[in-house]
Amino acid sequence: MRLLGEGDAGANCWLTCLVVDPARAGWHAGELAAHLAERDIETRPLWKPMHLQPVFARARGLVTGTAEHLYRTGLALPSGSNMDETRISRVHLAVAEFLAGR
């Protein structure tokens, strides 16, 4: 698992997304999402690629597979400038709990 933008000082920090390599991690992003949902912590998959959305089905595009990979393996965690330390800690502890069980 890695955080998108981790180690990049110029990365946008208002949105916290992670990408999971199931072969290395031994779990899928959806499993973490389910664990967090059980604790009333909302997550969402990364954005569905434009070329997979019906409205753009016939549009011209350059498809490399990267967008599909991120969509399949990525997860957006709760984030934003209005998250206080209590909320951040709650998400962090729930993620740590999930990882400890793996």
Beta strands, then each sheet from edge to edge (+ up, - down):
strand 1: 2-3
strand 2: 16-19
strand 3: 44-45
strand 4: 74-77
sheet 1: 1+ 2- 4+ 3-
end
